[in-house]
Amino acid sequence: MRNLGKISGPLLAAIILVLALLAPATGAPARTVPDFTRLGFPTVVAQARVTPATGAVLHAGNVTVAVPAGAVSAGVDFQLLEGPVAAFQSKAPPGQKVLSDFAFKVVGANGGLVAAFGKPVIYTLTSSRVQKGSVYWNVLPSGKWVVNPVPAGIVPGKQLRHGILAAPVGWVVTSPVALVTGATAPVTGLPLGPVLLAGLGLLALGAILLAARRRLGAG
C-alpha cells in the first residue's frame, strides 16, 4: 500500500474499476444498484427470465446479449435497456458517432436489483461501422462518460464484443465519424472509379488535340 501514492489518479481509478468488475459475484440484489430506466435508458428493448441453470440470449436490432448459465444464483427478470441515440449523440466527443447505447435492469425475486454476475454476460454489437478506433464507454449514473479500462474485442467492419461482470453503469459504443475502409476508398467518400475514368478521358482528349495540332503544322 505504500506505493499507491506513486500511482496517478486516473490509473488508480481504472485499477479500482477493474477490480470491481472482476470481484466474485453472488447474483444477490444490492441496495446501491441504479435503476437505469430513470437515468437515460428508459426503453426495454428485450427481456427474458434467467435462471442459474438455463441462462438466456436477448436480441435487439444489431445487439445481442448472452447471459450464460451460472451468471445468476437465483431466478431473475433480465431487461436490456436503451435510450434515445440522439440524446447520447449530443454528449459524444467531437468526431465520434454513437453506434449503440444500452444498460441492464436485473430484478430479483424480492424486487431488488442485481448488481453483479457470477459469469460474464457477453454484449455483441454487429455493425459495418465498427473499427479499430471504436470506443466502449461506461456511462455513470451521473451521466458522465468514462472509457472502460477493459478493451473490447473488435473485428473491424463486423463486430464489437465485451464481457460484463457488473452492471453499476450503462454503456455507449462510438466510432470515428470518418470511416477509412482502404487505400482505394478516400475518406471523403468520393468514388474512385469515376475519377479515374474522367482522368483517362482528359488524357485521351489531350492526345487527340496534340495529334490535330501536329497535322495542322505539317500542312
N, C-alpha and C positions, 0 to 999 in steps of 0.2 A: 504493500500500500504506500510505501514511502516514495515510489516512483511516479505515482499518479499526478503529482504536482508538475511533472515534466511533460505530461500529455496535454495537447491543445484542447480547448473546449469543444470544437466540432468533432474531433476524433473521439473524445471521451463520450460524447452524446451518442455517436454511432455505435461504439462498443456496448454501451448500456442497452441500446435498442436491439442489437443483435442478440445479446444475452437474454433479453426479454422474449424475443421471438423463438429462441431455442430452448427456453426453460421447459421442463416437463409440464404437461397439462393433464388435467383430470377430466375436462369437459364439464366441470361443475359450474353453475351460474356464479357470476361475480357481481358485486354491488356497484362497481365503478364502470361497467361496460356502457359506452354511449349508445343511444338509440339513433342511428344514422338516418332514420326516416324523418327526423326533425333537424338534421344537420346537413341538408343539401342533397340527400339521396331519397326522395320521397316515394319513388315508384318501385313497387315489387314487380320485377320482370320475370321471375321464375321462383318456384318454391318446391320443396319436397320434404317428406317425412324421412328422417335419417335415424337409423338405429346403429348400435355398436357392431352388429353382425352384417348389416346389409350395405351401408353407405348409400350414395346416390350420385347421379350426374345431372346437373342443371344446365339448360341451354337458353340463351337469349341472343338472337341475331348471330353475330360472329364471335360470341363469347361462350366459353364452356367452363363450368366449374365442377371439378370432380372431387367428391368427398369420399375418401376411402373407408372401408370397414375399419373400425378401431379408432376413427378420428374423434368420436364422442363416447362417453362412458354410459350414457343413458339416451333414451329416445328424445329427439328434438325436432322442432319445425325450423327448417333451414331456408331462409329467404335471401335471394340475390336482389340487391337494390341498385337502382341507377338514378342519376339526377339529370337535369337539362344540360345537354352538351354546351349550349350557348352560354350558360351561366359559368361553366368551368373554363370555356374558351376565353371569356373576358378576364380571367385571372391567370391565364397561361403566360409564361415568359415570352418575350418578343421572339418571333421566328419559330415558335412551336405550335403545332396543330394538335388538338385533343382528338385522340382516336377512340378512347374508352374511359368511362368513369364508373366506379362500382363500389359497393360496400356490402357487408353481410349483416343480417339480423337473425340471430340464432336463439330461439326461445325454448327454454326447458319446460319440464312438466309443471313446475310451480310458477311459471310465468317469468322467471328470471332470465336474463340474457347471458349467454355463454361467451366467455372471453377468449378461450384458447382451445386448441385441438391436440389430441394425442398423436396424430399423424398429419403430415402436411396436406392441406387442401390445395389442389392444383388449379390455378387460373390459367386459361389459354385464350389468347386473342389471335384470331386468324384474319390477316389483312395484308394486302399488297403494299400498304404504306409503312409496314414495319421495316425498320432498317437498323443498321448498327448504331445510329445516333438516337434511337428511340429511348425514352426515359420513363422509368417506373417510379411514380411519386407516391409517398404517403400523404394523405390529407388528414391533418389533425382535427380534433373536434372544434378547435378554434377557427378552422378554415385555412390555416397556414399550410403551404405545400413544403415538403421536405423530401429530397431524393432518398429513396430506400437504399440503405447501405449494402443490401444483398443484391448483386447484379441479377437481372432477369436473363433467362435463356432466350436468345434471339436467333431466328433463321431469317435473314434479310429477304424482304419481299413475300414472306409467307406467314410467320408465326412468332409470337412472344409468349413465354411461359414463366410462371413464378409460383413457388411454393409458399403457402401461408400457414403458419403455426399459431398465430394470434391475430385477433381482429379488434384491436383498440383504436384503429384508424380506418378511413376509407382510402381509396386509391384512384389514381388517374394515370393513364398512359398517353404520352405525347410523342410526336415525331417532328423532325425539322420540316418546315413548310416546303422547302425546295428539295425535290427528290432527285438524286443522282443515280441513274439506273445503268449507266455505262458510257464509255468514251464516245460512242456514236449517237448518243442522245443528249444534246445540250440541256443544261439546267433551265434555259429559257423556254423549253418545250417546243422550239421551232423545228419542224420536221426536217430531217437531213436530206431525204430523197429529193423533194422539190428544189432545195438549194443547189444540190449537185446538178440536177437537170438544167436549172437556169444558168449555172456556170458553164456547162458544156454548150448550151445554146449560144451564149455570148462568144465563146471561143470559135464556134463554127461560123458565126456571123462575121467575126473579125477576119477569119481566113478567107471568106468569100470576098469581103471588101478589099483585102490585100491583093487577091488574085485579079480582081477587076481593075485595080489601080495599075498593076503591072502591065496588063493588056493595053490600057489606055496609053501608058508611057511607051510601050513598044510600038504602038501605032503612030 
